[in-house]
Amino acid sequence: MLGRRLLSLLKASPAYQASSAADEVKSRALGRKAVSTILFCLTGGVALSAIDDLAIYHGCSSKAMDKASENQKIIDAIGEPIVKGAWYNASLAVAHKRNSVSCSFPVSGPQGSGILHLKAVRNADDSWLSFLRPREFDILIMDAVLNVPSNETRQQTIRVNISDDLASAACQACTRSPESGIPDKR
């Protein structure tokens, strides 16, 4: 009780009021600086993550476009040149510390259009400096769903599995015996 009275008397004194007002202004300024710093860091982190995702998408989609433009079934279905659609119509999912990617994006050609779906993995070191280097992804699975207009029916949908072409080279590399370099019969 005595402590409360003493505190109320100190609060009523003009010297205490002046010093407490100055402390309150300083604490508000410090709080505003802390909040603005936290928001700035958070915004920078989100921006870096978005840039990293865009770099992953560009690398994977460029490699997929190279494979698609070499595939004769896709060329026969939608024609040449095959053009990648807008990035904002694409979807990208990254997992396992950005070492696994699932991506879908639109493609079009003179005779039709479609969507490429791919799954890829990255085999590289996982250091802080790897964030600055371009990433190389190996495409494991790649499919194309193509919509081709035809005279007989309204539209024909064709599914092309491109991973058959990719898997043969990857499987041969995996099944080679380390001593001779000759594929094992497994």
C-alpha positions in Angstrom: 0.0 0.0 0.0 2.8 2.4 0.9 4.6 1.5 -2.3 1.5 2.5 -4.4 1.2 5.8 -2.7 4.8 6.6 -3.2 4.5 5.6 -6.9 1.4 7.8 -7.3 3.2 10.7 -5.7 6.2 10.3 -8.1 3.9 10.1 -11.1 2.3 13.3 -10.0 5.6 15.2 -9.7 6.5 17.3 -12.9 10.1 15.9 -13.1 8.8 12.3 -13.3 6.2 13.2 -15.9 8.8 14.8 -18.2 11.2 11.9 -18.0 8.5 9.3 -18.5 7.2 11.2 -21.6 10.7 11.2 -23.1 11.1 7.5 -22.3 7.7 6.8 -23.9 8.7 8.6 -27.1 12.0 6.7 -27.3 10.3 3.4 -26.7 7.7 4.1 -29.5 10.5 5.1 -31.9 12.5 2.0 -31.1 9.4 -0.2 -31.6 8.7 1.4 -34.9 12.2 0.8 -36.0 12.1 -2.8 -34.9 8.8 -3.4 -36.8 10.0 -1.8 -40.0 13.3 -3.8 -39.9 11.4 -7.0 -39.4 9.0 -6.2 -42.3 11.9 -5.2 -44.5 13.7 -8.5 -43.8 10.6 -10.6 -44.3 9.8 -8.9 -47.6 13.4 -9.5 -48.8 13.2 -13.2 -47.9 9.9 -13.6 -49.8 11.4 -11.7 -52.8 14.5 -14.0 -52.8 12.3 -17.1 -52.6 10.3 -15.9 -55.6 13.4 -15.2 -57.6 14.8 -18.6 -56.8 11.5 -20.3 -57.9 11.5 -18.3 -61.1 15.1 -19.4 -61.8 14.2 -23.1 -61.1 11.2 -22.8 -63.4 13.2 -21.2 -66.2 15.9 -23.9 -66.0 13.5 -26.8 -66.0 11.2 -25.5 -68.6 14.1 -24.7 -71.0 15.4 -28.2 -70.7 11.9 -29.6 -71.2 11.4 -27.4 -74.3 14.6 -28.7 -75.8 13.5 -32.3 -75.2 10.0 -31.6 -76.6 11.3 -29.9 -79.7 13.4 -33.0 -80.4 10.4 -35.4 -80.0 8.9 -36.4 -83.4 5.5 -37.3 -81.9 5.0 -33.8 -80.5 6.2 -32.2 -83.7 3.7 -34.3 -85.7 0.9 -33.4 -83.4 1.3 -29.6 -82.9 3.9 -28.7 -85.5 7.0 -26.6 -85.4 8.1 -24.2 -83.9 7.0 -25.3 -80.4 6.6 -22.2 -78.2 6.4 -22.1 -74.4 3.4 -20.4 -73.0 3.3 -17.6 -70.4 5.0 -18.2 -67.1 2.0 -17.1 -65.1 0.0 -20.1 -66.6 2.6 -22.5 -65.2 2.6 -24.4 -61.9 5.7 -25.2 -59.9 6.1 -27.3 -56.8 9.5 -27.7 -55.1 10.2 -30.2 -52.3 13.1 -31.8 -50.4 15.0 -28.6 -49.8 14.5 -27.5 -53.5 16.1 -30.7 -54.8 12.9 -32.1 -56.3 10.7 -30.2 -58.8 7.3 -30.9 -60.3 6.3 -28.4 -63.1 3.6 -28.0 -65.7 3.4 -25.3 -68.3 1.6 -24.6 -71.6 3.1 -25.1 -75.0 1.7 -24.3 -78.5 2.5 -24.9 -82.1 0.9 -24.0 -85.4 -1.4 -27.0 -85.4 -2.4 -27.2 -81.7 -1.5 -26.6 -78.1 -0.9 -28.6 -74.9 0.6 -28.9 -71.5 4.0 -30.3 -70.6 4.3 -32.0 -67.2 7.6 -32.9 -65.7 9.3 -34.2 -62.6 13.0 -33.5 -62.1 15.7 -33.8 -59.4 18.8 -31.8 -58.8 22.1 -33.6 -57.9 24.4 -30.9 -56.5 25.9 -29.7 -53.3 23.7 -28.0 -50.8 25.8 -25.1 -49.6 25.1 -21.4 -49.2 26.9 -20.6 -52.4 24.8 -23.0 -54.4 22.0 -20.5 -54.1 24.0 -18.2 -56.3 24.9 -20.8 -59.0 22.5 -21.9 -61.7 20.9 -25.2 -61.0 21.0 -28.3 -63.3 18.0 -30.5 -63.0 17.7 -34.0 -64.4 14.3 -34.7 -65.9 12.9 -38.0 -64.6 9.4 -38.0 -66.0 8.0 -35.9 -68.8 4.6 -36.2 -70.4 2.7 -34.0 -72.9 -1.1 -33.7 -73.1 -1.7 -32.2 -76.6 -5.0 -30.8 -77.9 -5.0 -31.1 -81.7 -8.0 -29.9 -83.7 -9.1 -32.2 -86.5 -11.6 -32.2 -89.4 -13.4 -35.4 -88.3 -14.0 -34.6 -84.7 -14.0 -31.4 -82.7 -10.7 -31.9 -81.0 -8.3 -34.7 -80.4 -6.4 -35.1 -77.2 -3.1 -37.0 -77.5 -0.9 -38.1 -74.6 2.8 -38.4 -75.3 5.2 -39.9 -72.8 8.6 -38.3 -73.4 10.2 -39.9 -70.4 10.7 -43.1 -72.3 13.3 -41.4 -74.4 14.9 -39.8 -71.3 14.8 -43.0 -69.2 16.7 -45.1 -71.6 19.9 -43.1 -71.4 19.6 -42.6 -67.6 18.9 -46.3 -67.1 21.9 -47.3 -69.1 24.1 -45.0 -67.1 22.7 -46.5 -63.8 23.1 -50.2 -64.9 26.7 -50.0 -66.2 29.2 -52.0 -64.3 31.8 -49.7 -62.8 34.7 -51.9 -64.0 34.0 -52.4 -67.6 31.4 -49.8 -68.6 29.3 -52.6 -70.1 25.6 -52.6 -69.2 24.7 -55.4 -66.7 21.9 -57.8 -67.4 19.5 -57.2 -64.5 
